[in-house]
């Protein structure tokens, strides 16, 4: 009897020791795994920092190269300026692609800084082109029924002069862009021949339907109210400011949207769309079609197979993991799939 008790006590002791050993092993394993995770996180952060440093080093070097090209345009003859502007534009497009490919490891702040630098370069290219190669001035005139009934005088009146290409619309010289402005209740169209590889400006339009066939260089929409605007592939950027209650559709490389409310955007974009100071903006894939759309995509250089229409960065909403309340995706059942001419 006594021997059995001793044997049971020994077995219990062995069992307790085994459990303690097991707990110690688990604790050690947990510590090893925690150490590995911390090591991986540190290495990952280090890699991201190294990639970030490489990105900005390469980005700033190439940006300086573009700025040098633009500076060298001053005083050069037209052929040289044309060549250098083409080179600067190509380098800027490569910088945009480099940024798009690097977004995954850049912080929101770094991303915003790089995008601002690109926007500055694009503006500088436009300003250099306008200064070095000014286009022939021509007038833009709003069509009205009353105006159609009156013949145009040989000598322009003061009012006509105020509507001529010498005026500026929102800071941009009208003579240097293809544009519609200050119109209401109109159906407006531009052909590919009129807008191909040109900057297009639409401003102060109300309740208008606009169709832009072709591939413009850039598209600027300002002060747009209750309009439907459809455009062919834009080779670089679309800029929207002060737009409301409208429906827009276009392919582009980059989209920047400011101060816009209650507007639907049918989008094909090869980078990421950006909104700022917006609310009630909704997105869906680009769905407008016309006979020469594929040809215009080829002219624009955009990748038809790459569409980031639902990847939107809201500069007023940087809360990680929480969707911005300022934009939404249009439900499939509510999307437009057919557009009248």
C-alpha positions in Angstrom: 0.0 0.0 0.0 2.7 2.4 1.0 4.7 1.3 -2.1 1.8 2.2 -4.4 1.3 5.6 -2.8 5.0 6.3 -3.4 4.7 5.1 -7.0 1.7 7.3 -7.7 3.4 10.3 -6.1 6.3 9.7 -8.4 4.1 9.5 -11.4 2.3 12.7 -10.4 5.7 14.4 -10.0 6.8 13.3 -13.4 3.5 14.5 -15.0 3.8 17.9 -13.3 7.4 18.3 -14.4 6.4 17.4 -18.0 3.7 20.1 -17.9 6.1 22.6 -16.6 8.6 21.7 -19.3 5.9 22.0 -21.9 4.9 25.4 -20.7 8.5 26.5 -20.8 8.9 25.2 -24.3 5.7 27.1 -25.4 6.9 30.3 -23.7 10.3 30.0 -25.4 8.7 29.3 -28.8 6.5 32.4 -28.4 9.5 34.5 -27.5 11.3 33.2 -30.6 8.3 34.0 -32.8 7.9 37.5 -31.3 11.6 38.1 -31.9 11.3 36.9 -35.5 8.3 39.2 -36.1 10.1 42.2 -34.7 13.1 41.4 -36.8 11.0 41.0 -39.9 9.1 44.3 -39.2 12.4 46.1 -38.6 13.8 44.7 -41.9 10.6 45.5 -43.7 10.7 49.1 -42.4 14.4 49.3 -43.3 13.7 48.1 -46.8 10.8 50.5 -47.2 13.0 53.4 -46.0 15.7 52.3 -48.4 13.2 52.2 -51.3 11.9 55.6 -50.3 15.4 57.0 -50.2 16.1 55.5 -53.6 12.8 56.8 -55.0 13.4 60.4 -54.0 17.0 60.3 -55.1 16.1 59.0 -58.6 12.9 61.2 -58.7 14.8 64.4 -57.8 17.6 63.7 -60.3 15.1 63.2 -63.1 13.1 66.2 -62.1 16.2 68.4 -62.1 16.9 67.1 -65.6 13.5 68.2 -66.8 13.9 71.6 -65.2 17.2 72.0 -66.9 15.7 71.2 -70.2 13.0 73.8 -69.7 15.5 76.4 -68.7 17.5 75.8 -71.8 14.5 76.7 -74.0 14.9 80.4 -73.2 16.3 82.1 -76.3 16.5 78.9 -78.4 15.0 78.7 -81.8 11.6 77.1 -82.4 13.0 73.7 -83.6 15.2 73.3 -80.6 12.4 74.3 -78.2 10.1 71.8 -79.8 12.6 69.0 -79.4 13.4 69.9 -75.8 9.7 70.2 -74.8 9.0 66.8 -76.3 11.9 65.4 -74.3 10.8 67.1 -71.1 7.2 65.8 -71.6 8.5 62.2 -72.2 10.6 62.4 -69.0 7.7 63.8 -67.0 5.5 60.9 -68.2 8.2 58.5 -67.1 8.4 60.2 -63.7 4.6 59.7 -63.4 5.0 56.0 -64.2 7.8 55.7 -61.7 5.6 57.3 -59.1 2.7 55.0 -59.9 4.9 52.0 -59.5 6.4 53.2 -56.2 3.1 54.1 -54.4 3.0 50.9 -52.4 5.9 51.9 -50.2 5.5 55.7 -50.1 3.8 57.4 -47.2 0.8 59.6 -47.9 3.0 62.7 -47.2 5.7 61.5 -49.6 3.1 60.7 -52.2 1.5 64.1 -51.9 4.9 65.8 -52.2 5.9 63.8 -55.3 2.5 64.5 -57.0 2.8 68.2 -56.2 6.3 68.2 -57.8 4.9 66.5 -60.9 2.1 69.0 -61.2 4.6 71.8 -61.0 6.6 70.2 -63.8 3.5 69.9 -66.0 2.6 73.5 -65.4 6.2 74.6 -66.2 6.1 72.7 -69.5 2.8 74.3 -70.4 4.1 77.8 -69.5 7.3 77.3 -71.4 5.4 76.1 -74.5 3.1 79.1 -74.3 6.0 81.5 -73.9 8.2 80.1 -76.6 5.6 79.1 -79.1 2.6 81.3 -78.8 -0.3 80.2 -81.0 -2.2 82.4 -83.3 -5.0 84.2 -81.5 -8.6 83.5 -82.3 -11.9 84.3 -80.7 -14.3 82.1 -78.8 -17.9 83.3 -79.0 -21.0 81.9 -77.3 -23.7 81.0 -79.8 -27.1 82.5 -79.1 -30.2 82.6 -81.3 -30.1 86.4 -81.3 -26.4 86.4 -82.4 -27.2 84.0 -85.2 -29.6 86.5 -86.7 -27.2 89.4 -86.7 -24.4 89.5 -89.3 -20.9 90.0 -88.0 -19.6 93.6 -88.6 -16.2 94.1 -90.3 -14.9 96.1 -87.4 -15.2 94.4 -84.0 -17.0 96.3 -81.3 -15.6 96.8 -77.8 -17.9 93.9 -76.7 -16.5 91.6 -79.3 -13.0 92.5 -78.3 -13.8 91.6 -74.7 -14.7 88.1 -76.0 -11.6 87.7 -78.2 -8.5 85.5 -77.7 -6.8 88.4 -75.8 -8.9 87.8 -72.8 -8.1 85.3 -70.1 -10.4 82.7 -68.6 -9.5 81.7 -65.0 -5.9 82.8 -65.5 -5.4 80.9 -68.8 -5.2 82.7 -72.1 -8.1 81.6 -74.2 -6.1 81.9 -77.4 -3.7 79.2 -76.2 -6.4 76.5 -75.5 -9.4 74.9 -77.2 -12.3 75.8 -75.0 -16.0 76.4 -74.4 -16.9 79.1 -71.8 -19.9 81.0 -70.4 -22.6 78.9 -71.9 -26.0 77.6 -70.8 -28.3 74.9 -72.2 -26.1 74.1 -75.1 -25.0 70.9 -76.9 -21.3 71.3 -77.6 -19.0 69.2 -79.7 -15.3 69.2 -80.6 -13.8 66.9 -83.2 -10.5 65.0 -83.0 -8.9 67.5 -85.4 -9.8 70.4 -83.1 -8.5 68.9 -79.8 -5.9 66.3 -80.7 -2.8 66.7 -78.5 -4.1 70.2 -77.3 -5.0 71.6 -73.9 -8.8 71.8 -73.5 -10.5 74.1 -71.1 -14.2 74.1 -70.3 -15.3 76.8 -67.9 -18.5 78.4 -66.6 -20.9 75.9 -68.2 -24.4 75.3 -66.9 -26.8 72.6 -68.1 -24.7 71.7 -71.1 -24.0 68.4 -72.9 -20.4 68.3 -74.2 -18.9 65.6 -76.4 -15.1 65.8 -77.0 -13.9 63.3 -79.7 -10.2 62.7 -79.9 -7.2 62.7 -77.6 -6.4 66.0 -75.9 -3.2 66.6 -74.0 -4.9 67.9 -70.9 -8.5 68.6 -69.8 -9.4 71.4 -67.4 -13.0 71.7 -66.1 -13.8 74.8 -64.0 -17.1 76.1 -62.7 -19.3 73.3 -64.1 -22.9 73.1 -63.0 -25.4 70.4 -64.0 -23.5 69.3 -67.1 -22.8 66.0 -68.9 -19.2 66.0 -70.3 -17.8 63.1 -72.2 -14.2 63.1 -73.5 -11.9 60.8 -75.4 -8.6 59.6 -73.9 -6.6 62.4 -72.3 -2.9 61.7 -72.7 -1.9 63.3 -69.4 -4.0 64.9 -66.7 -7.6 66.0 -66.0 -8.1 68.8 -63.6 -11.5 69.5 -62.1 -12.4 72.5 -59.9 -15.7 73.9 -58.7 -17.9 71.2 -60.3 -21.4 70.2 -59.1 -24.4 68.1 -60.0 -22.7 66.8 -63.1 -21.8 63.6 -64.9 -18.3 63.2 -66.4 -16.7 60.4 -68.4 -13.1 60.2 -69.6 -9.9 58.1 -69.7 -6.7 59.8 -68.5 -3.3 59.2 -66.9 -4.0 61.3 -63.8 -7.1 62.9 -62.2 -7.0 65.8 -59.7 -10.4 66.9 -58.4 -11.0 69.9 -56.1 -14.1 71.6 -54.6 -16.5 69.3 -56.3 -19.9 68.0 -55.0 -22.6 65.6 -56.1 -20.9 64.5 -59.3 -20.5 61.1 -61.0 -17.3 60.3 -62.7 -17.0 57.4 -65.2 -13.3 56.9 -65.2 -10.4 55.1 -66.8 -7.2 56.2 -65.0 -3.8 54.5 -65.2 -2.5 56.0 -61.9 -4.7 56.8 -58.9 -7.4 59.5 -58.8 -7.0 62.3 -56.3 -9.8 64.3 -54.6 -9.5 67.2 -52.2 -12.2 69.3 -50.6 -14.9 67.2 -52.3 -18.1 65.5 -51.1 -20.7 63.3 -52.8 -18.4 62.3 -55.6 -19.0 58.8 -57.0 -17.0 56.6 -59.4 -17.6 53.9 -62.0 -15.6 52.4 -64.9 -15.5 54.5 -68.1 -18.3 53.3 -70.3 -18.7 55.8 -73.2 -17.8 54.6 -76.6 -17.6 56.0 -80.1 -16.2 54.7 -83.5 -12.6 55.9 -83.2 -12.1 55.3 -79.4 -9.5 52.6 -79.9 -7.5 54.8 -82.3 -7.6 57.7 -79.8 -6.4 55.4 -77.0 -3.4 54.6 -79.2 -2.7 58.3 -79.8 -2.9 59.0 -76.1 -0.5 56.2 -75.1 -2.8 55.1 -72.3 -2.9 51.4 -71.3 -6.4 50.2 -72.0 -5.9 47.2 -69.8 -4.9 49.2 -66.7 -7.8 51.0 -65.0 -7.6 52.1 -61.4 -11.0 53.8 -61.4 -11.8 52.6 -57.8 -8.5 53.6 -56.3 -9.1 57.1 -55.0 -6.9 59.1 -52.6 -8.8 61.7 -50.6 -6.3 64.3 -49.3 -8.9 65.3 -46.7 -9.2 61.8 -45.3 -5.9 60.1 -44.3 -7.4 57.7 -41.6 -5.8 54.4 -42.4 -8.2 51.5 -42.7 -11.3 53.7 -42.7 -13.0 54.5 -46.1 -13.4 58.2 -46.9 -17.0 59.5 -46.6 -16.4 61.9 -49.4 -16.6 59.4 -52.3 -18.3 56.2 -53.2 -18.5 53.6 -55.9 -21.6 53.8 -58.1 -23.6 50.5 -57.7 -23.6 48.4 -60.9 -27.3 48.6 -61.3 -27.2 52.4 -61.2 -24.4 52.9 -63.7 -25.0 54.4 -67.1 -24.1 52.0 -70.0 -25.5 53.9 -72.9 -25.1 57.5 -73.8 -27.1 59.5 -76.3 -25.2 61.3 -79.1 
